[in-house]
Amino acid sequence: MQTSPPQKTLAEWKLSRNSAPQTQRQIQPAPPTDPHSVDLLRNRDPTKSLGPFDGRVGAFAEVNGEHYYITTNTDYIPAVPSLQHPHAVYLRSDMRYGTDDPTLWPQQWTDRYCHMPLIAKKGTRADLAPMWWDPSPRDWIVGSAVTRALGRLPVGRISWLVEVVQKVVQRCTDLRRSNKNLHPLFAELIQHILMWVEQLQSLPTTFSKMLFALTSLQREVLELDALYQYISIYKNRIAHYVPGTAHSVTQTVGAFTSSPGVAQQLWSAGIPFWFLRPTYVFDAENILEVVPLLEPSFSLPDPDAHAVGAPPALYTGNSTLDKIDAIHRAALHTPWYRDPFETSVDRARSPSPPPIASTSAQSDARPPRCALTISALYVLCESAVIFLSTTNNVSAADAPKANAPKGTPKVARDKFAPITAPEMPPSISCMENALAKVDRTSRPYTAADTRYVLPEPALFLNNNLARRHKWLHHWKLLRNAVWFMLVDSPQLLAPQQWRDVLEGVINTRGERGSKTYRRSREVEEIVLPVLEASGTQNLGALPVADDLVPEFTLEETREIIWEVAEAGFRFELCALDRKASGKQRLAQVKDCFAGHMLIGTPLRFAKLGWAAPTLEERHRYVARTAQLMVDWRTRSSPPRILQRVGDRRPWSPANMQELETAVCGYYTQAFWEHFGRAAVLPMRLDHDLEEKEEGEL
């Protein structure tokens, strides 16, 4: 990205002092005994224009046992802890990296990250104010009285952040459209930003993990803005450097450098820089004032690496480039997300600790656990498919039914037929019709499984009204813990185990060795650690006493069932695309959903996307799904109309309807062929919706 000459290390000044640029005079032949005996003001002349090697202010600094003087085009000189070697980087209690954080403190200039000095300084730009916000626990809303350690940021705060994110991302997206050869870091940063926004919007989590997600988002947005500023303004200034001319200095973080060439370019472009040279090379530089080094106000003592409970170093070494790379990796390889491919036997039962960084050497030695990375989410989606749907022989106890006399055999409910109970949200007719027409004579590729990652939606329609209200109430109390379990340590529960959870029975019961004992013990081993991590103080509150269970209106019941069904559908489409196409393309799959998220979808999306009332509104999402289907491998033949999706010709209403019918039919049939069961279908809500803050649950 930058064509500057190679940067000299500080030690190389000793070898190169006899070949200094012509703009500098002859270097002193020998270093003085006392570095402070050098009079930095001996050439002071306020009437002369300052050049790149002069300084508005100057200071002495000791780096790695050697003495240097620093000049700058600004009126202050930061302390240099980030330049000391050997160097260790730690994640601090505020989920930032102290003086090693490029959004907080200047770093050594590197060609690869030459945009970093253009990160805006805190408080200098009102349009980026949310990117320096430090929330307190009072800004964190807890979801329920049961899971006191799980919550989210308020909707207003999320909207405040997202407004800035949208503007920065849109500017960069427009720049990418006009310049196809932009650096790939643009796309990488935008992808990371969208991931963090999705987490903050949808995932209930602990305060420390929320804070880590927020600071990671802020760091990525500030870096993306700096990259935009560099490409659109400063790259041209640096490329067309004219000796002796300089732009006004911008209010950004800036950079340290020991390279004369870099100092000249930054000075000319108007980027803050601090030029380090050994004290014994000082000669004719015009320094107007000597100042003390500016110490960071946020600096925390370095953790004692040998202290019990001290966090491990994120990075240890002498390379600024590797240090920044390690910080980038840490934003993605957060250690509290578990791999759903691990079996329940191998997977650790206890929840992971709050986020702490790991050394890059260790993280490279094994597959990283990634915070909702593409591969991890695909695995999670596939797990959800296997366990969200039941086999075709599941008992009709899951659905509303009339009371049958004892001894009457249970009749299996046809999972391909719609449930017509009034509590069930309205279906999407095209999907519902397609599911009923699935050819079940076609042999599936795989066998079915009866475990779930979420309760099946029909499970909430218990025929006993009092029990139904209790299960709905328990779901609202435990909902955040279930979402937390999905991304922290995905666990799989059988239908009866989900009934136990909804019943509020978490502890082991029954005679040792009995089926009830084994089932309830597994529930306790899976759910209890998650509840403990969620801040559950007293499991004796579950199950809630009957006289304390609130009644649920028809609309409230539908809202709960819609949310569970919507999450099921989204996970299932992700998993089906991965299996049918053999590709990992989570971003493209999420484009098929309103809101571009998988779990925690807000109620307002119950009338958007696939649930939109008009054919034209649904067509965008149908067409995106059709584009994915072109690559699918199925026993049945794909509809021919899928080939027209790439055609730029306008779609008539008749063609839109034909495509929607074909996509719904192909989806439900392909799901049967790959998973051997009926797909969980999306639904919609037709009543007036009122969004609630988490704390109002």
C-alpha positions in Angstrom: 0.0 0.0 0.0 3.0 2.3 0.5 6.1 2.8 -1.6 8.2 4.5 1.1 11.9 3.5 1.4 12.8 0.7 3.8 12.6 1.8 7.4 15.8 1.9 9.4 15.9 0.4 12.8 17.2 2.4 15.6 20.5 0.5 15.7 21.1 1.1 12.0 21.6 4.8 12.7 25.1 3.9 14.0 26.0 2.3 10.6 24.3 4.9 8.4 25.3 8.2 10.1 28.0 8.9 7.5 25.4 8.7 4.7 22.7 11.0 6.1 20.4 12.9 3.7 21.7 16.2 2.4 19.1 18.1 4.4 21.1 17.1 7.5 24.6 18.2 8.3 27.5 16.1 9.3 26.8 13.8 12.2 28.9 14.1 15.3 31.7 11.5 15.2 31.3 10.2 18.8 28.4 10.0 21.3 28.7 12.2 24.4 29.1 10.5 27.8 25.9 12.1 29.2 23.0 12.1 26.7 21.4 15.1 28.5 24.6 17.1 27.9 23.3 17.5 24.3 21.6 20.9 24.1 18.6 20.4 21.9 17.9 24.1 21.9 21.2 25.3 20.7 19.9 25.8 17.1 16.6 27.2 18.2 15.3 29.8 15.7 11.6 30.6 15.7 11.9 32.8 12.6 12.9 29.9 10.4 10.5 27.4 8.8 10.7 23.9 10.2 11.6 20.9 8.1 10.9 17.2 8.5 14.0 16.7 10.8 13.3 19.8 13.0 10.8 19.9 15.8 8.1 22.1 17.2 9.1 20.3 20.4 11.7 17.8 21.3 12.4 15.3 24.1 14.9 12.7 25.3 13.9 9.0 25.6 15.6 5.8 26.5 14.7 2.8 24.4 16.2 -0.6 25.1 19.1 0.9 27.1 20.1 3.4 24.4 19.5 7.2 24.4 17.6 9.0 21.7 16.1 12.4 21.0 12.7 12.8 19.4 11.4 15.5 17.2 7.9 16.0 15.9 5.5 18.1 13.8 3.1 18.2 16.8 3.3 20.0 20.1 3.7 16.9 22.3 5.8 13.7 22.4 4.2 10.5 23.6 6.1 8.1 25.9 7.6 5.1 24.2 6.6 2.0 26.1 5.4 0.3 22.9 9.0 0.5 21.5 10.7 -1.3 24.4 12.1 -4.8 23.7 11.4 -7.6 24.5 7.8 -6.6 24.5 4.7 -8.4 25.8 1.1 -7.4 24.9 -1.8 -8.1 27.3 -5.5 -7.7 27.1 -6.3 -5.2 29.9 -9.3 -5.1 32.2 -11.0 -2.5 29.9 -10.7 -5.0 27.0 -8.2 -2.9 25.3 -4.4 -3.2 24.9 -3.1 -0.2 26.7 -0.2 1.6 24.9 -0.1 -1.3 22.4 -3.6 -0.5 21.2 -3.2 1.4 17.8 -6.4 3.2 18.5 -5.1 4.6 21.8 -1.3 5.2 21.3 1.1 5.7 18.4 2.9 2.6 17.2 6.1 2.1 15.2 5.4 2.9 11.5 5.1 -0.2 9.3 4.5 -0.3 5.5 1.8 -2.9 5.8 -0.3 -0.9 8.2 0.6 2.6 7.0 -3.0 3.7 7.5 -2.8 3.1 11.3 -1.3 6.6 12.0 -4.5 8.1 10.5 -6.8 6.6 13.2 -8.6 9.5 14.7 -7.6 10.7 18.2 -10.2 10.3 20.9 -12.5 13.2 21.1 -11.4 14.9 17.8 -14.3 13.8 15.6 -18.0 14.1 16.7 -19.1 11.7 13.9 -17.0 8.9 15.5 -17.9 9.7 19.1 -19.5 6.2 19.8 -16.2 4.6 18.8 -14.6 5.9 22.0 -17.5 5.1 24.3 -16.7 3.1 27.5 -19.9 1.5 28.9 -20.4 0.8 32.5 -22.5 -2.1 34.0 -25.4 0.4 34.2 -25.4 0.5 30.4 -26.0 -3.3 30.3 -29.6 -4.6 30.5 -30.2 -8.0 32.1 -32.7 -10.2 30.4 -34.5 -12.0 33.3 -34.4 -12.5 37.0 -33.0 -16.0 36.5 -30.0 -15.3 34.3 -28.6 -12.2 36.1 -25.2 -12.4 34.5 -26.5 -12.3 30.9 -27.7 -9.2 29.1 -27.3 -6.8 26.2 -26.7 -3.2 25.5 -29.9 -1.1 25.3 -31.5 -0.8 21.9 -30.8 3.0 21.9 -27.1 2.4 22.4 -27.0 -0.2 19.7 -28.7 2.1 17.3 -26.3 4.9 18.2 -23.4 2.6 17.4 -24.9 1.2 14.2 -25.6 4.6 12.8 -21.9 5.4 12.8 -21.0 1.9 11.5 -23.4 2.3 8.6 -21.9 5.6 7.5 -18.3 4.4 7.7 -19.1 1.1 5.9 -21.1 2.9 3.2 -18.3 5.3 2.5 -15.9 2.4 2.1 -18.4 0.4 0.0 -18.8 3.3 -2.4 -15.1 3.7 -2.6 -14.7 0.0 -3.5 -17.3 0.3 -6.2 -15.4 3.1 -7.9 -12.0 1.4 -7.4 -11.9 -2.3 -8.0 -8.3 -2.6 -7.1 -8.6 -1.6 -3.5 -6.6 -3.4 -0.8 -8.4 -6.6 0.4 -8.2 -5.2 4.0 -11.3 -3.2 3.2 -13.5 -6.3 2.7 -11.8 -8.0 5.7 -12.5 -5.2 8.1 -16.1 -4.8 6.9 -16.8 -8.5 7.4 -15.4 -8.3 11.0 -17.5 -5.2 11.7 -20.7 -6.8 10.6 -19.9 -9.9 12.7 -19.4 -7.8 15.9 -22.6 -5.7 15.2 -24.5 -9.0 14.8 -23.2 -10.3 18.1 -24.0 -7.1 20.0 -27.5 -7.0 18.5 -28.5 -10.6 19.0 -26.4 -12.5 21.6 -27.1 -12.1 25.3 -23.8 -12.5 27.1 -21.8 -11.6 30.1 -20.7 -8.0 30.7 -17.0 -8.8 30.0 -17.7 -10.5 26.7 -20.1 -7.8 25.7 -17.3 -5.3 26.5 -14.8 -7.3 24.4 -17.2 -7.4 21.5 -17.8 -3.6 21.7 -14.1 -2.7 21.9 -13.3 -5.0 19.0 -16.1 -3.3 17.0 -14.8 0.1 17.9 -11.2 -0.8 17.0 -12.2 -2.2 13.6 -14.4 0.8 12.7 -11.6 3.3 13.6 -9.2 1.3 11.5 -11.6 1.1 8.6 -12.1 4.9 8.7 -8.3 5.4 8.8 -7.9 3.1 5.8 -10.5 5.1 4.0 -8.7 8.4 4.8 -5.4 7.0 3.7 -6.6 5.7 0.4 -8.8 8.7 -0.5 -6.5 11.5 0.7 -3.1 10.7 2.1 -1.8 8.0 -0.2 -1.7 10.6 -3.0 0.0 13.1 -0.8 2.7 10.6 0.1 3.2 9.4 -3.4 3.7 13.0 -4.7 6.0 14.1 -2.0 7.5 17.5 -2.7 10.6 18.4 -0.6 10.1 21.5 1.5 6.2 21.6 1.3 3.9 20.3 4.0 0.2 20.1 4.7 -1.3 21.1 8.0 -1.1 18.4 10.7 -4.2 16.2 11.1 -5.6 15.3 14.5 -4.9 11.6 14.4 -2.9 9.0 16.5 0.3 9.3 14.4 3.4 7.0 14.4 6.9 6.6 15.7 9.6 6.2 13.1 13.4 6.1 12.9 13.5 6.3 9.1 14.4 9.7 7.5 12.4 8.8 4.4 9.3 8.0 6.3 9.7 11.1 8.4 9.9 13.3 5.3 6.8 11.7 3.8 4.7 11.9 7.0 5.8 15.5 7.5 4.8 16.5 3.9 1.4 14.7 4.2 0.5 16.3 7.5 0.4 13.1 9.5 1.6 13.3 13.1 5.0 11.5 13.6 7.8 11.3 16.2 11.2 10.9 14.7 13.7 9.0 16.9 17.5 9.4 16.5 20.5 8.5 18.7 21.5 11.6 20.8 25.0 11.5 19.4 23.8 12.3 15.8 22.2 15.6 16.9 23.7 18.5 14.9 21.8 21.3 13.3 18.1 20.5 13.9 16.0 23.4 14.9 14.0 22.5 18.0 11.8 25.2 19.4 11.0 23.7 22.9 12.1 20.7 25.0 9.2 19.0 26.7 8.8 15.9 29.0 7.3 12.7 27.5 3.6 12.6 27.7 2.6 9.5 29.8 -0.8 7.8 29.0 -3.5 8.5 31.4 -5.1 5.1 30.8 -1.9 3.1 31.4 -2.3 0.1 33.7 0.6 -1.8 35.3 1.8 -4.7 33.3 0.4 -7.9 34.7 2.9 -10.1 36.6 3.4 -13.0 34.3 4.0 -15.3 37.2 1.1 -14.2 39.3 -1.8 -16.6 39.9 -4.6 -15.9 37.5 -2.6 -13.4 35.4 -3.7 -13.4 31.8 -1.3 -14.8 29.3 0.5 -12.5 26.9 -1.2 -12.0 23.6 2.1 -11.5 21.9 5.8 -11.5 23.0 8.5 -10.3 20.6 10.1 -7.4 18.9 8.0 -7.0 15.7 5.4 -4.2 15.5 3.9 -5.9 12.5 3.5 -9.2 14.3 2.0 -7.4 17.3 -0.7 -5.8 15.2 -1.4 -9.1 13.5 -1.8 -10.7 16.9 -4.3 -8.1 18.0 -6.3 -8.6 14.8 -6.3 -12.4 15.4 -7.4 -12.0 19.0 -10.5 -10.1 17.9 -11.6 -13.2 16.1 -10.1 -16.1 17.9 -11.9 -15.4 21.2 -11.7 -18.5 23.4 -15.3 -18.8 24.7 -16.9 -20.3 21.7 -16.9 -24.0 21.5 -16.7 -26.3 18.4 -20.1 -28.0 18.0 -18.4 -30.9 16.2 -16.9 -32.0 19.5 -18.9 -34.8 21.0 -20.7 -34.3 24.3 -18.2 -36.8 25.9 -15.1 -34.9 24.7 -16.5 -31.4 25.2 -15.7 -29.7 28.6 -18.8 -29.2 30.7 -17.8 -26.0 32.4 -18.3 -22.7 30.6 -15.2 -20.9 29.4 -13.8 -18.0 31.3 -14.1 -14.3 30.3 -12.1 -13.4 27.2 -8.4 -13.4 27.6 -5.8 -13.3 24.8 -3.5 -16.2 24.0 -0.1 -16.1 22.5 0.1 -16.2 18.7 2.4 -19.1 18.8 -0.1 -21.2 20.8 -3.0 -20.1 18.7 -1.2 -21.2 15.5 -0.4 -24.6 16.9 -4.0 -25.8 17.0 -7.3 -24.9 15.3 -8.5 -21.6 16.8 -11.9 -21.3 18.5 -13.4 -18.5 16.6 -16.2 -16.1 17.7 -18.8 -17.0 15.2 -16.4 -17.5 12.4 -17.7 -18.9 9.2 -16.6 -22.4 9.8 -17.8 -22.5 13.4 -21.2 -21.1 12.6 -21.7 -23.5 9.7 -20.9 -26.4 12.1 -23.3 -24.9 14.6 -26.0 -24.5 11.9 -25.5 -28.1 10.9 -25.9 -29.2 14.5 -29.0 -27.2 14.7 -30.5 -29.0 11.7 -29.8 -32.4 13.1 -31.4 -31.6 16.4 -34.1 -29.0 15.7 -36.4 -31.4 13.8 -37.7 -34.7 15.1 -38.1 -38.0 13.3 -41.4 -38.8 11.6 -42.2 -41.2 14.4 -42.2 -38.6 17.2 -45.2 -38.8 19.5 -48.1 -36.6 19.0 -47.6 -35.4 22.6 -45.6 -32.5 21.1 -48.7 -31.1 19.5 -52.2 -30.0 20.8 -54.5 -33.0 21.1 -57.6 -34.1 22.8 -57.2 -36.2 26.0 -57.1 -39.8 25.2 -58.1 -42.7 27.5 -55.3 -44.7 29.1 -54.1 -47.5 26.9 -54.9 -45.7 23.7 -51.9 -45.9 21.4 -50.2 -42.7 20.6 -50.5 -41.5 17.0 -47.5 -40.0 15.3 -48.0 -36.5 14.1 -47.3 -35.9 10.4 -44.5 -33.4 10.5 -45.1 -32.5 6.9 -48.7 -31.3 7.6 -49.4 -27.9 9.1 -50.4 -27.4 12.7 -53.7 -25.4 12.8 -53.7 -24.5 16.5 -54.7 -20.8 17.0 -51.5 -20.3 19.1 -49.3 -21.2 16.1 -48.1 -18.1 14.2 -49.5 -17.8 10.6 -47.5 -19.9 8.2 -45.9 -18.8 4.9 -48.3 -20.5 2.5 -45.8 -21.2 -0.2 -43.5 -23.0 2.2 -46.3 -24.8 3.9 -47.7 -26.1 0.5 -44.2 -27.2 -0.6 -43.6 -29.1 2.6 -46.8 -31.1 2.2 -45.7 -32.1 -1.4 -42.3 -33.5 -0.4 -41.6 -36.8 -2.1 -40.8 -39.0 0.9 -40.2 -42.0 -1.3 -36.9 -40.5 -2.3 -34.2 -42.1 -0.1 -32.4 -39.6 2.2 -28.6 -39.4 2.2 -28.5 -39.6 6.0 -30.4 -41.0 9.0 -32.4 -38.9 11.3 -31.5 -37.9 14.9 -34.0 -37.2 17.7 -31.9 -34.7 19.7 -32.5 -30.9 19.5 -30.4 -27.8 19.8 -33.6 -25.8 20.5 -37.1 -26.9 21.5 -39.3 -27.8 18.5 -41.9 -25.0 18.1 -44.8 -27.4 18.5 -43.5 -28.3 22.0 -44.9 -25.1 23.4 -48.5 -26.0 22.4 -49.1 -28.3 25.3 -52.7 -29.3 25.7 -52.7 -28.5 29.4 -53.1 -24.7 29.5 -51.5 -24.3 32.9 -48.5 -26.3 31.8 -48.3 -24.4 28.5 -48.1 -21.1 30.4 -45.4 -22.5 32.8 -43.3 -23.7 29.8 -43.6 -20.4 28.1 -42.7 -18.5 31.3 -39.7 -20.8 31.9 -38.5 -20.2 28.3 -38.6 -16.5 28.8 -36.6 -16.9 32.0 -34.1 -19.2 30.4 -34.1 -17.9 26.8 -30.9 -15.9 27.2 -29.1 -18.9 28.8 -30.2 -21.0 25.8 -28.8 -18.4 23.3 -25.6 -18.2 25.4 -25.3 -22.0 25.3 -25.7 -22.0 21.6 -22.5 -19.9 21.1 -20.6 -20.8 24.2 -20.9 -24.6 24.4 -23.5 -26.0 22.0 -25.2 -29.0 23.6 -27.8 -31.4 22.3 -30.9 -32.4 24.2 -33.4 -35.1 23.5 -37.1 -34.1 23.2 -37.9 -35.3 26.8 -34.8 -33.5 28.1 -36.1 -30.2 26.5 -39.4 -31.0 28.2 -37.6 -31.2 31.5 -35.9 -27.9 30.9 -39.1 -26.2 30.1 -40.7 -27.8 33.1 -37.9 -26.2 35.2 -36.5 -29.5 36.3 -32.7 -29.2 36.0 -31.4 -31.4 38.8 -30.8 -35.2 38.7 -33.8 -37.3 39.9 -35.0 -40.8 39.8 -33.4 -44.1 40.9 -29.7 -44.5 40.1 -29.4 -46.5 36.8 -33.0 -45.7 35.7 -33.8 -44.1 32.4 -35.1 -41.0 34.2 -31.9 -40.8 36.2 -29.6 -41.0 33.2 -31.7 -38.4 31.2 -31.9 -35.9 34.1 -28.3 -36.3 35.0 -27.3 -35.4 31.5 -29.6 -32.4 31.6 -27.9 -31.3 34.8 -24.4 -31.8 33.4 -25.3 -29.8 30.3 -27.5 -27.0 31.6 -26.2 -26.3 35.1 -22.8 -24.9 34.0 -24.5 -22.6 31.5 -26.9 -21.4 34.2 -23.9 -20.8 36.6 -22.1 -18.8 33.9 -25.4 -16.9 33.4 -25.4 -15.7 37.0 -28.2 -18.0 38.3 -28.2 -17.6 42.0 -30.9 -19.9 43.2 -32.1 -22.9 41.2 -34.7 -23.4 43.9 -36.7 -20.8 42.1 -37.3 -23.4 39.3 -39.9 -24.6 38.6 -41.8 -21.4 39.3 -44.8 -22.0 41.6 -48.1 -22.3 39.8 -49.5 -19.2 41.5 -46.6 -17.1 40.3 -46.8 -18.1 36.6 -48.3 -15.3 34.5 -50.8 -16.0 31.8 -49.8 -15.5 28.1 -51.9 -13.8 25.6 -52.4 -15.3 22.1 -50.1 -12.7 20.7 -47.3 -13.3 23.3 -47.5 -17.1 22.6 -47.1 -16.6 18.9 -44.2 -14.2 19.4 -42.3 -16.8 21.4 -43.0 -19.6 18.9 -42.1 -17.4 16.0 -38.7 -16.6 17.5 -37.8 -20.3 18.1 -39.1 -21.3 14.6 -37.3 -18.5 12.9 -34.0 -19.4 14.5 -34.6 -23.0 13.5 -35.2 -22.1 9.9 -32.2 -19.9 9.6 -29.8 -22.5 11.1 -31.3 -25.2 8.9 -30.9 -23.3 5.6 -27.2 -22.6 6.6 -26.6 -26.3 7.3 -28.4 -27.5 4.2 -26.4 -25.1 1.9 -23.2 -26.4 3.4 -24.1 -30.0 2.9 -25.7 -29.6 -0.5 -23.0 -27.3 -2.0 -19.9 -28.4 -0.1 -19.1 -24.7 0.4 -18.7 -22.5 3.3 -20.4 -19.2 2.4 -22.1 -18.1 5.6 -22.2 -14.4 4.6 -24.1 -15.2 1.4 -26.6 -17.5 3.3 -27.3 -14.7 5.9 -28.1 -12.4 3.0 -31.2 -14.7 2.5 -32.6 -13.5 5.8 -34.0 -10.2 6.9 -31.6 -8.7 9.4 -28.7 -10.7 8.3 -28.5 -12.7 11.6 -29.1 -16.2 12.9 -30.4 -16.0 16.5 -32.0 -13.3 18.6 -33.9 -11.9 15.5 -36.0 -8.9 16.6 -39.7 -9.2 16.3 -39.8 -6.4 13.7 -38.4 -8.9 11.2 -41.5 -11.1 11.6 -43.1 -9.1 8.8 -40.0 -8.8 6.6 -37.9 -11.0 4.4 -39.6 -14.3 3.8 -42.5 -13.1 5.8 -43.0 -9.9 3.9 -46.6 -9.4 2.8 -45.9 -8.6 -0.9 -44.4 -10.8 -3.6 -42.0 -8.0 -4.6 -40.6 -7.6 -1.1 -40.0 -11.3 -0.7 -38.4 -11.7 -4.1 -35.1 -10.2 -3.0 -34.6 -13.0 -0.4 -36.1 -15.7 -2.7 -33.7 -14.8 -5.5 -30.7 -14.9 -3.2 -31.7 -18.3 -2.0 -32.1 -19.4 -5.6 -28.6 -18.3 -6.3 -27.3 -20.6 -3.6 -29.4 -23.5 -4.9 -27.6 -23.5 -8.3 -24.7 -25.3 -6.6 -26.7 -27.9 -4.6 -26.3 -31.6 -5.0 -29.7 -33.4 -4.6 -31.4 -36.6 -5.8 -34.2 -34.5 -7.3 -33.6 -32.3 -10.4 -33.3 -28.6 -9.6 -36.0 -26.4 -11.1 -35.0 -24.9 -14.5 -36.0 -21.4 -13.5 -33.1 -21.3 -11.1 -30.8 -20.7 -14.1 -32.5 -17.4 -14.7 -31.5 -15.9 -11.4 -28.3 -14.4 -12.9 -30.3 -12.8 -15.7 -30.5 -9.0 -15.3 -33.8 -8.7 -17.1 -36.7 -7.5 -14.9 -39.0 -10.1 -13.3 -42.7 -10.0 -13.9 -45.0 -10.8 -11.0 -45.8 -14.1 -12.7 -42.1 -15.0 -12.9 -41.5 -14.0 -9.3 -44.3 -16.3 -8.2 -43.0 -19.1 -10.3 -39.5 -18.7 -8.8 -40.8 -18.5 -5.2 -42.9 -21.7 -5.7 -39.9 -23.5 -7.2 -37.5 -22.3 -4.5 -39.8 -23.4 -1.7 -40.4 -26.8 -3.3 -36.7 -27.4 -3.9 -35.8 -26.3 -0.4 -38.2 -28.6 1.4 -37.4 -31.6 -0.9 -33.6 -31.0 -0.6 -33.9 -30.8 3.1 -35.6 -34.2 3.3 -33.0 -35.8 1.0 -30.1 -34.5 3.1 -31.5 -34.8 6.6 -34.4 -37.3 6.4 -37.0 -35.2 8.1 -39.3 -32.2 7.6 -37.8 -28.8 7.6 -38.7 -26.2 10.2 -40.5 -23.5 8.3 -40.4 -19.7 8.8 -43.5 -18.1 10.0 -44.9 -14.6 10.3 -46.8 -12.4 12.7 -49.8 -10.4 11.7 -50.6 -8.5 14.9 -49.1 -5.2 15.9 -45.6 -5.6 17.3 -44.1 -3.7 20.2 -40.4 -4.1 20.6 -39.2 -4.4 24.2 -35.9 -3.7 25.9 -34.3 -6.8 27.4 -34.9 -5.6 30.9 -38.7 -5.5 30.3 -38.9 -9.3 29.8 
